[in-house]
Amino acid sequence: MLAWPPDAHLTLAVLAAVPVWLALALTLGERMRSPSGPAAWASLVLVQPAIEELVFRGVLQGQLLRLTAARKFGPLTLANLMVTAGFVATHLLAQPPGWALAVAVPSLVFGHLRERFDSVVPAIAMHAVYNAGFGVAAWLARG
């Protein structure tokens, strides 16, 4: 994961997020919430990605990959699709439907990285990068 040049999938995952962050900041601006204080930033960038990825990609996706024999639908496994549905449903508990649905594509990316590297670490790292980018975009839009 730390090789140079970096894995093309990791690079593409980061590069694809940049225009999304910019679009969110430009279109939603004041409606975006940025973390307030170091504890909120730590939660957004470190705690939430680690817990969510360990549960969703580590435990659930790992078990579902075994149970479904890694059945694929195009480039996506059934396990990744099922975990993504659960990830979106969980976000519906705390966010409006539009925001909750917006986590579907990142969830598929995290699931793909978990499977590509056979490890949850790249999914945690990318989730942290995505959350940090969102937080910075929100902070810049409100500033």
Buried (B, 14 or more C-beta within 10 A) or exposed (E): EEEEEEBEBBEEBBEEBEEBBBEBBEEEEEEBEBBEEEEEBEBBBBEBBBEBBBBBBBEBBBEBBEEBEEEEEEEBBBBBBBBBEBBBEBBBEEBEEEEBEBBBEBBBBBBBBBBEBEBBBBBBBBBBBBBBBBBBBBBBBEE
